[in-house]
Amino acid sequence: MSTVEQQLDDLKAKITQELPGDISVSSVKYEGPELVVYTRDPKKFANQGDLVRKLASKFRKRITVRPDPSALSTPEQAREEILQVIPDEAGVTDLDFHADTGEVVIEAEKPGMVIGRHGSTLRDITKNVGWTPEVVRTPPIESSTVSNVRSFLKQERDERRDILERVGRQIHREEMSDDEYVRISTLGCCREVGRASFILSTPETRILIDCGDKPGAEGEVPYLHAPEALGAGPQTIDAVVLTHAHLDHSALIPLLFKYGYDGPIYCTEPTRDLMGLLTLDYLDVAAKEGRTPPYESEQVREAIKHCIPLEYGDVTDIAPDVKLTFHNAGHILGSAVSHFHIGDGLYNVCFSGDIHYEDTRLFNGAVNDFPRVETLVLESTYGGRNDYQTDQEDSEEKLKQVVRETAERGGKTLIPAFAVGRSQELMLVLEEAMRSGDIPTMPVHLDGMIWEATAIHTTYPEYLRDDLRDRIFHEDENPFLAEQFNHIDGGEEERQDVADGDPCIILSTSGMVTGGPIMSWLGHIGPDPDSTLLFAGYQAQGTLGRRIQSGWDEIPTSEIGPVNGDNGRGTLSLNVNVETVDGFSGHADRAGLENFVKTMNPRPEKVLCVHGDERSVQDLSSALYHDYNMRTFAPKNLETFRFL
């Protein structure tokens, strides 16, 4: 018998001892980080509301209780009783029964009403029918991504259970080594922005954190073939942790499965969905530009199938010697500061991912409250000495001024925008400004993936700022449903009609003008001296956005596609006004980064400054060293730091 089998037998015996005599345990299994207890008495379990919490506390594991299939009523009987328990106002749109696990997935417009106060309605459902309820939200805006992910995971349930059981055995295997060390190896995004990737190693475990591309630099990928990375074989990676879905962190996650990786990806639920959206679009853009994509859509599906979603604040075993906790990073939907607790109090490492420390219209500010952090790996995108962003209120005023002046000239305001995060932030500002009369009411056209990304935001309002979440819960107050917003379906005729029409605002991907529909809009709007090209997000070195921002006004049409039938062999003269509004970045500025570290209690002993150009990381590293007397580093790619 394997040690894991013996462990499960022991746990079954101990759990049985803890339970009242009339509650049985038919089997105990590991599924990913969770211990799943199957019982023939689910209704009695549900009658004792604190029982699962007490078991989880005693055995220090995440515990889920499911009914043994033999104890279940039929789906037809259960459906009727469940709908009697749930208030009509919850807006149940679907019930999906899975007899093999005894779970019923309840999709509802108001999941909180299905859950009930402290889970009371969920317990009532189990008391009445025995089935274990799982609740998901019906998206207020229909999302093909959310729908496709849910239906794919439903279709792959059997294989996914096999994956989870295999992962569970890996997590709960016995530790084999008596050595004690922690290492971080840098595979990308050091003294540069993009291709984020790190390996966190212990004697037991190797974890890959992020695996992104580099904007505007085709072919520059993380050093995955280095001996400390996949060069040692993909099977030597125990887990992947994805901090958020932006392509400079997620683009090459599916590539891991092409190389043979077959383990878990830990991320938040919205990060999983957004990764699917953005990586599929990444393949689509590559194909349209005649480039060979690094992987196929099948690998994107494999990545989604291997995702294990975690919620903020849940402490989760991901290896025999590593616990992971996600915290809000304030950067984009589902973005996470990742805290790793290694060994039994041995060492703590925190990867900030990309963070925004102050509250924004979309998100609460990044969390930096941890029991302990010895080493912090900190993004430094705006870590330079003079990288102070304009106050948010001032930024919004400038945005409104530019839009007003452009409209008065009869022009259009074209804003290159990241589909995820900045677009929704700008939508909120524009909706409020029109509602209050600060700018004229006019159409706001959303091109590229912006509408779909917005739909995903409304599916997960619990990840948004508190007051915005409340507005989304009330359909008539949902700002994303304002009538000014118009989804462009990508047709050139529609774009031409907009370009020929009245003053309006256009939000279009890509945010750094590296591809996508913004290229077409440059051809339509770029020659118009009455219109404005407004940059409201970071423009990385080497991107067309940065070059235009720096003064380029003659653009080879080979970069943006044919204009007026020139077959891509001419140039486009940009007569449009070019403006930049700071303050809408999803990244903390220099003050925000310093405050993130300053207000940590206790502060870390060491800080690795990454994800910034050479000047930014060195400036921030030097400042943190002088101001807080901590050891700081501005590592290069392919360096390894050993702790302990």
Summary of the structure (lengths in Angstrom):
residues: 644
radius of gyration: 25.6
end to end distance: 35.6
largest distance: 82.8
contacts: 2279
relative contact order: 0.10
helix: 39%
strand: 20%
